[in-house]
Amino acid sequence: MKTIGWSCSVLALALFGCAVTEDDGTVSQESGVNGKKLFEQETFGGNGRTCQTCHDKAGSVSPADAQQLFAHHPNAPLFRSIDSDDGVGNSYSKLLADATIRVTIPLPANWSLADDPAARSVTFRRAIPTTLNVPSLDDIFMADGRNDSLESQALGAVNSHYQPGRQPSSAELAAIADHQQTNKFFSSNQLKHYANGGDEPTLPAGKSAAEKRGRKWFVRSAAGVCSHCHAGPMLNETSEFLQAPFPAGTRFFTAFVSEFNKAGAPVRTFIVDHGDGTSENVVSPDPGRALITGNPLDQNFFRIPTLWGSAKTGPWFHDNSAKTLADLAQHYSDYFVIVLGVGLTAQEQSDIVAYLKLLD
């Protein structure tokens, strides 16, 4: 568990025994480099972007954020050609409508594209992952899990989206990582406390009838369907109630986001050569984890995100296809029709949304 600094107070003792100070992460204890300044101001000699360009407010960018910024500052660093619709800057309709950016993933050695056999990478539009709660309370980064540390995530972001004139040093990457574990990157005191070795966060009881009904979907039990994939302290792993072959604690799963493709992304055919004279096709707008592992069985799997603070981090899913919590609930209703044979009633969807709003 990663930790941040502590300071005791009377109120803190009443709540948790201790509270977290408003540390601004000015200087990394390990490197002596100013991580806050790097996060907010450093462009690495690139196109004007900083970490904060894409990770402000709730740790990400929403369509409303992008639209408001574009209306007043159409040349702001967020709007750079590499993340335009065509990659050369002719239009930004997808960034404005969905707040998605262009992400290029190398193809596994034995994978190829049916419509472009010579290609060794593929580009998708994906959501900007939130930095809220994740840096201190997760060890898997990006929707497909391609980064296993904050430092590698930061380096990847710089090289993929900054068009840098120089490379970050290891000390700078460490300082950025340290800064992302300071107070502003938590959604609640409960999670700050947990990050410092305190008690695990617990599900709120709910006060209204809707919240109490909604809670039943999240309690870790056979009947708590949401908790089948949102269990554990961070509500980001599978439980023992999910059927085999997925053991409790699994971090990647499919919620049928690519299968439904509500974002309307281009569907492509990937050819997987098994090396024994046989091959198979993976047809998907975004195969997700499979492109990292090379295993076709992982197609359309993505990291299970935490639900803590999730009401603040919309839109949702790797393609931002759920613009509102109501959209999110409707998606899962559609998903349950496929996997359980029955969807959610309007009341059940409303109850789930009411409870999600409590998960600070």
Backbone hydrogen bonds, N-H to C=O, Kabsch-Sander energy under -0.5 kcal/mol:
donor,donor_aa,acceptor,acceptor_aa,energy
2,K,136,S,-0.8
7,S,19,A,-2.2
13,L,9,S,-2.6
14,A,10,V,-1.8
15,L,11,L,-1.7
16,F,12,A,-3.2
17,G,12,A,-2.3
18,C,12,A,-0.7
19,A,7,S,-1.1
23,D,21,T,-2.0
28,S,33,V,-2.7
32,G,28,S,-2.4
35,G,33,V,-1.2
36,K,25,G,-1.1
38,L,34,N,-1.8
39,F,35,G,-2.7
40,E,36,K,-2.2
41,Q,37,K,-2.8
42,E,37,K,-0.9
42,E,38,L,-1.0
46,G,43,T,-1.1
47,N,162,Y,-2.7
52,Q,39,F,-2.0
53,T,50,T,-0.8
54,C,50,T,-0.6
54,C,51,C,-1.0
55,H,51,C,-1.1
56,D,60,S,-0.7
59,G,56,D,-1.3
60,S,56,D,-1.1
66,A,62,S,-2.5
67,Q,63,P,-2.8
68,Q,64,A,-2.4
69,L,65,D,-2.4
70,F,66,A,-2.6
71,A,67,Q,-2.0
72,H,68,Q,-1.2
73,H,69,L,-3.7
76,A,73,H,-2.3
79,F,76,A,-2.1
80,R,78,L,-1.3
83,D,80,R,-2.1
84,S,81,S,-1.8
85,D,91,S,-2.8
89,G,81,S,-0.7
96,L,92,Y,-2.4
97,A,93,S,-2.6
98,D,94,K,-2.7
99,A,94,K,-0.7
99,A,95,L,-1.1
100,T,94,K,-0.8
101,I,126,R,-2.8
103,V,124,F,-3.2
105,I,103,V,-0.5
105,I,122,V,-3.0
107,L,120,R,-2.1
111,W,108,P,-2.1
112,S,271,I,-1.7
113,L,116,D,-0.6
114,A,269,T,-2.7
116,D,113,L,-1.0
119,A,116,D,-1.9
122,V,105,I,-2.3
124,F,103,V,-2.8
126,R,101,I,-2.5
126,R,124,F,-0.6
127,A,318,H,-3.1
128,I,99,A,-0.7
132,L,58,A,-0.5
133,N,131,T,-0.5
133,N,185,F,-3.8
134,V,132,L,-0.6
137,L,133,N,-1.4
138,D,134,V,-1.1
141,F,147,N,-2.2
145,G,142,M,-1.5
147,N,141,F,-1.6
153,Q,149,S,-2.0
154,A,150,L,-2.6
155,L,151,E,-2.4
156,G,152,S,-2.3
157,A,153,Q,-2.3
158,V,154,A,-2.4
159,N,155,L,-2.2
160,S,156,G,-2.0
161,H,157,A,-2.3
162,Y,158,V,-1.8
163,Q,158,V,-0.5
165,G,44,F,-2.3
166,R,44,F,-1.7
173,L,169,S,-2.3
174,A,170,S,-2.1
175,A,171,A,-2.0
176,I,172,E,-2.4
177,A,173,L,-2.2
178,D,174,A,-2.4
179,H,175,A,-2.4
180,Q,176,I,-1.9
181,Q,178,D,-1.6
182,T,179,H,-1.8
183,N,23,D,-0.5
185,F,182,T,-1.9
186,F,183,N,-1.7
192,K,188,S,-1.7
193,H,189,N,-2.7
194,Y,190,Q,-1.9
195,A,191,L,-2.3
196,N,192,K,-1.0
196,N,193,H,-0.6
197,G,194,Y,-1.9
198,G,193,H,-2.2
212,K,208,S,-2.2
213,R,209,A,-2.2
214,G,210,A,-2.7
215,R,211,E,-2.0
216,K,212,K,-0.8
216,K,213,R,-0.7
217,W,214,G,-1.5
218,F,215,R,-1.9
219,V,215,R,-1.3
221,S,219,V,-1.3
225,V,223,A,-2.0
226,C,217,W,-1.3
227,S,217,W,-1.2
227,S,224,G,-0.9
228,H,225,V,-1.5
229,C,226,C,-1.2
230,H,226,C,-0.9
231,A,237,E,-3.6
235,L,232,G,-1.6
236,N,231,A,-1.2
237,E,231,A,-1.1
238,T,250,T,-2.0
239,S,228,H,-2.0
242,L,239,S,-1.4
246,F,243,Q,-1.2
249,G,238,T,-2.5
250,T,247,P,-1.5
253,F,302,F,-2.1
260,F,256,F,-2.1
261,N,257,V,-2.2
264,G,261,N,-1.7
268,R,284,S,-2.0
270,F,268,R,-0.6
270,F,282,V,-3.2
271,I,112,S,-3.1
272,V,270,F,-0.6
272,V,280,E,-3.2
273,D,110,N,-2.9
273,D,271,I,-0.6
274,H,272,V,-0.6
274,H,278,T,-2.4
280,E,272,V,-1.9
282,V,270,F,-3.0
283,V,281,N,-0.5
284,S,268,R,-2.3
284,S,282,V,-0.6
289,R,301,F,-2.9
290,A,287,P,-1.4
290,A,298,D,-0.8
291,L,288,G,-1.7
292,I,289,R,-1.7
293,T,289,R,-2.2
294,G,290,A,-2.5
298,D,295,N,-2.2
299,Q,296,P,-1.8
300,N,287,P,-1.9
301,F,287,P,-0.7
301,F,298,D,-2.1
302,F,253,F,-2.4
303,R,143,A,-3.5
304,I,251,R,-3.2
307,L,234,M,-0.9
308,W,234,M,-0.6
309,G,359,L,-4.1
310,S,307,L,-2.0
312,K,309,G,-1.7
313,T,310,S,-1.5
316,W,322,A,-2.3
320,N,317,F,-1.6
322,A,316,W,-1.6
323,K,321,S,-0.9
328,L,324,T,-2.1
329,A,325,L,-2.4
330,Q,326,A,-2.2
331,H,327,D,-2.5
332,Y,328,L,-1.9
333,S,329,A,-1.8
334,D,330,Q,-2.4
335,Y,331,H,-2.4
336,F,332,Y,-2.7
337,V,333,S,-1.6
338,I,334,D,-1.2
339,V,335,Y,-2.5
340,L,336,F,-2.8
341,G,336,F,-1.2
342,V,336,F,-1.1
349,Q,345,T,-2.4
350,S,346,A,-2.1
351,D,347,Q,-2.4
352,I,348,E,-2.4
353,V,349,Q,-2.1
354,A,350,S,-2.2
355,Y,351,D,-2.0
356,L,352,I,-2.4
357,K,353,V,-1.6
358,L,355,Y,-1.7
359,L,355,Y,-0.6
359,L,356,L,-1.2
360,D,358,L,-2.4
